[in-house]
Amino acid sequence: MLKIGEWKERLVNDIQLPCDLAYSDSMVLLKGGREVVIENYKSLLTLNEQEIGIRLKKGRLTVCGEGLHIPVYTSEEMRISGTICRIIIEGR
């Protein structure tokens, strides 16, 4: 008999469901050091030109750089633009 976690993992693999959908994981995509796209986030924590903090569903993300701003902010996606120097992911 399979445990619930094993059953879910097998189902996700069998139907080839993306992990970010199956496990409510956040997705972070870095585009060339000038833009970061974040999906499945909870809220914005801090915002200034050097640092943007975001609460994820399972932790926290901090984007550090220069001239940072948010040109796109919806309930599903956030885009951060500027010169990105560092991305810190904390927690789980």
Buried (B, 14 or more C-beta within 10 A) or exposed (E): EEEEEEEBBEEBEEEEEEEEEBBEBBBBEEEEEEBBBBBBBEEEEEEEEEBBBBBBEBEBBBBBBEEBEBEEEEEEEBBBBBEBEEBEEEEE
